[in-house]
């Protein structure tokens, strides 16, 4: 399996898995999605205006204009009758609720070959799934590379190409790309840069039960509680 690119209009569902954790990618084009429970849903609104309803709670829905993203760890309804975007669902993972955006025009963290990135929805714990934005300036040819897990992304603006040992595919705004684990690839840009929102099913960074800001910045006689195991709460199950 190599890199797959889906151009709009696309209304699709695709099953994925990493390290035994299943996931489903869904895209929508002017339709309503039922977001089932159990599990966590990560979504991004590419165009138009969507509305997110949480479970059966009576409060008004959350407005999601283009460029907004969300994480929903419960059932809900995404009213996308006047919008388009994508949702990734992990039915065996319990995340946290969050909304953000619109995405910024540049990344806050360094990436490879002149690119930058921003963490949009961070992993609550080390190893958990996360949502990122990737930014590449014009005239970039990334070094060929791989990832240890799949990547799901949507090009938000700009344009470029995705190159693999099997060939080169153009990519434009609204396109969905699916990069399998361990697939060698690179992104290239010409006169325009690009921005993509990308879902990662795992992470190599994040807080842990023994390394987190509240624990580390709690001092007992000027010694961090992170260095005092006898004071630490036993690790809780999720």
C-alpha positions as CSV (number, residue, x, y, z in Angstrom):
1,X,0.0,0.0,0.0
2,X,1.3,3.4,-1.0
3,X,0.2,7.0,-0.4
4,X,-3.4,7.6,-1.4
5,X,-4.8,10.9,-2.3
6,X,-8.5,11.7,-2.6
7,X,-9.7,14.9,-4.3
8,X,-13.0,16.6,-3.6
9,X,-15.8,16.1,-3.8
10,X,-15.2,13.1,-1.6
11,X,-17.6,11.4,0.9
12,X,-15.7,8.4,2.1
13,X,-15.1,6.0,5.0
14,X,-11.9,4.1,5.5
15,X,-10.8,1.8,8.3
16,X,-7.3,2.0,9.7
17,X,-5.4,0.5,12.6
18,X,-2.2,1.2,14.5
19,X,-0.7,-1.0,17.3
20,X,-4.1,-2.8,17.7
21,X,-6.0,0.5,18.0
22,X,-8.6,0.7,15.3
23,X,-9.6,4.0,13.6
24,X,-12.0,5.2,11.0
25,X,-11.5,8.1,8.6
26,X,-14.7,9.9,7.4
27,X,-15.0,12.9,5.1
28,X,-18.2,14.9,4.7
29,X,-19.5,17.2,2.0
30,X,-22.7,19.1,2.9
31,X,-24.1,16.3,5.1
32,X,-24.7,15.4,8.8
33,X,-22.5,12.9,10.6
34,X,-23.6,10.9,13.6
35,X,-20.6,10.6,15.9
36,X,-21.1,7.4,17.9
37,X,-19.9,6.3,21.3
38,X,-17.6,4.8,22.7
39,X,-14.5,6.5,21.3
40,X,-13.0,9.8,20.5
41,X,-13.5,11.9,17.3
42,X,-11.0,14.4,15.9
43,X,-12.4,16.7,13.2
44,X,-11.4,19.6,11.0
45,X,-13.7,22.0,9.1
46,X,-12.2,22.7,5.7
47,X,-14.9,24.9,4.2
48,X,-18.2,26.5,5.2
49,X,-19.9,26.5,8.6
50,X,-20.4,23.4,10.7
51,X,-22.2,22.9,14.1
52,X,-21.1,20.4,16.7
53,X,-23.7,18.9,19.1
54,X,-22.4,17.2,22.2
55,X,-24.3,14.0,23.1
56,X,-27.8,14.7,24.3
57,X,-26.9,17.9,26.2
58,X,-29.5,20.6,25.9
59,X,-27.1,23.5,25.4
60,X,-26.7,25.1,22.0
61,X,-24.3,23.5,19.5
62,X,-20.8,24.8,19.1
63,X,-20.2,26.8,15.8
64,X,-17.3,25.6,13.8
65,X,-16.4,27.9,10.9
66,X,-13.7,27.0,8.3
67,X,-10.3,26.4,9.9
68,X,-11.7,25.2,13.3
69,X,-11.0,21.8,14.7
70,X,-12.3,19.7,17.6
71,X,-11.8,16.6,19.8
72,X,-15.0,14.9,21.1
73,X,-14.7,12.0,23.5
74,X,-18.4,11.1,23.4
75,X,-21.4,10.7,21.1
76,X,-22.5,13.7,19.2
77,X,-23.8,15.1,15.9
78,X,-21.8,17.1,13.4
79,X,-24.2,19.2,11.3
80,X,-22.2,19.8,8.2
81,X,-25.0,20.6,5.8
82,X,-23.2,23.8,4.7
83,X,-19.6,22.6,5.1
84,X,-16.9,20.1,4.3
85,X,-14.1,18.4,6.3
86,X,-12.9,15.2,7.8
87,X,-13.3,13.2,11.1
88,X,-11.1,10.5,12.5
89,X,-12.6,8.2,15.1
90,X,-10.8,5.9,17.5
91,X,-13.5,3.7,19.2
92,X,-11.2,2.3,21.9
93,X,-9.6,5.6,23.0
94,X,-11.0,8.1,25.5
95,X,-9.6,11.6,24.9
96,X,-10.6,15.0,26.1
97,X,-13.1,17.5,24.7
98,X,-11.6,20.5,23.0
99,X,-12.2,23.1,20.3
100,X,-9.7,25.3,18.6
101,X,-8.9,27.5,15.6
102,X,-8.9,28.9,13.1
103,X,-5.5,27.5,12.4
104,X,-2.7,30.1,12.2
105,X,-0.8,31.2,9.1
106,X,2.5,29.8,10.3
107,X,3.8,27.0,12.6
108,X,5.2,27.5,16.1
109,X,7.6,24.6,16.1
110,X,10.5,23.6,13.8
111,X,10.1,20.8,11.3
112,X,12.3,19.4,8.6
113,X,13.7,21.1,5.5
114,X,12.6,24.6,6.4
115,X,9.1,23.6,7.4
116,X,7.3,24.3,10.7
117,X,4.4,22.7,12.6
118,X,1.9,23.4,15.4
119,X,0.3,21.0,17.8
120,X,-3.5,21.7,17.5
121,X,-4.8,19.0,19.8
122,X,-2.0,17.7,22.0
123,X,-1.8,14.1,23.4
124,X,-3.1,14.2,27.0
125,X,-0.6,11.5,27.8
126,X,2.7,10.4,26.3
127,X,1.9,8.1,23.3
128,X,-1.7,9.3,22.8
129,X,-3.1,10.5,19.4
130,X,-2.8,14.1,18.4
131,X,-3.7,16.6,15.6
132,X,-1.1,18.8,14.0
133,X,-0.7,21.5,11.3
134,X,2.2,21.3,8.9
135,X,3.5,24.3,7.0
136,X,6.0,24.2,4.1
137,X,7.3,27.4,2.4
138,X,7.8,27.7,-1.3
139,X,10.6,25.9,-3.1
140,X,10.9,23.1,-0.6
141,X,11.9,19.5,-1.5
142,X,11.7,17.5,1.7
143,X,14.2,14.7,2.4
144,X,12.7,11.3,1.8
145,X,11.4,10.0,5.1
146,X,9.0,7.6,6.8
147,X,6.7,7.5,9.9
148,X,6.3,4.6,12.3
149,X,2.5,5.0,12.1
150,X,0.0,6.1,9.5
151,X,-0.8,9.8,8.8
152,X,-4.1,11.2,7.7
153,X,-4.1,14.8,6.4
154,X,-6.0,17.4,4.4
155,X,-4.4,20.2,2.4
156,X,-5.8,23.4,3.7
157,X,-4.2,25.9,1.3
158,X,-1.3,26.2,-1.2
159,X,-0.3,23.3,-3.4
160,X,2.5,20.9,-4.1
161,X,3.4,17.3,-4.8
162,X,3.7,14.1,-2.8
163,X,6.5,11.9,-4.1
164,X,7.2,8.2,-3.3
165,X,9.4,5.6,-4.9
166,X,6.3,4.7,-7.0
167,X,5.7,8.1,-8.5
168,X,4.6,11.7,-8.0
169,X,1.0,13.0,-7.3
170,X,-0.1,16.6,-7.3
171,X,-2.0,17.8,-4.2
172,X,-4.4,20.8,-3.9
173,X,-6.6,22.4,-1.3
174,X,-9.3,20.0,0.0
175,X,-7.4,16.9,-1.0
176,X,-7.2,14.1,1.6
177,X,-3.9,12.1,1.9
178,X,-3.3,8.8,3.6
179,X,0.3,7.8,4.2
180,X,0.8,4.2,5.5
181,X,3.2,3.4,8.2
182,X,6.8,3.0,7.0
183,X,6.0,4.4,3.5
184,X,8.9,6.5,2.1
185,X,7.6,9.8,0.9
186,X,8.2,13.5,0.7
187,X,6.3,16.8,0.1
188,X,7.6,19.3,-2.5
189,X,6.5,22.8,-3.2
190,X,7.1,25.2,-6.1
191,X,6.1,28.9,-6.2
192,X,3.5,28.4,-3.4
193,X,3.9,26.9,0.0
194,X,1.3,24.7,1.7
195,X,-0.5,24.1,4.9
196,X,-2.0,20.7,5.9
197,X,-3.8,19.5,9.0
198,X,-2.6,16.0,9.9
199,X,-3.8,13.3,12.4
200,X,-1.2,11.1,14.2
201,X,-2.5,8.0,15.9
202,X,0.4,8.1,18.4
203,X,3.1,10.4,19.8
204,X,6.6,10.3,21.0
205,X,6.1,13.4,23.2
206,X,3.7,14.3,25.9
207,X,3.2,14.3,29.7
208,X,3.3,11.2,31.8
209,X,2.1,10.3,35.3
210,X,5.6,10.9,36.5
211,X,6.6,13.8,34.3
212,X,4.0,16.6,34.2
213,X,4.0,20.3,35.2
214,X,2.0,20.1,38.4
215,X,4.0,17.3,39.8
216,X,7.4,18.6,38.8
217,X,6.7,22.1,40.1
218,X,5.4,21.0,43.4
219,X,8.4,21.4,45.8
220,X,9.0,19.8,49.1
221,X,11.9,21.6,50.8
222,X,13.0,22.8,47.4
223,X,12.9,19.3,45.9
224,X,10.5,18.5,43.1
225,X,7.8,15.9,44.0
226,X,8.7,14.2,40.7
227,X,11.9,13.1,42.5
228,X,10.0,11.8,45.6
229,X,8.2,8.5,44.6
230,X,6.8,8.0,48.1
231,X,4.7,11.1,47.7
232,X,3.3,10.2,44.3
233,X,-0.2,8.9,43.7
234,X,-0.4,5.4,42.3
235,X,-1.0,5.5,38.5
236,X,-4.7,5.6,37.8
237,X,-6.4,3.6,35.1
238,X,-8.0,5.6,32.3
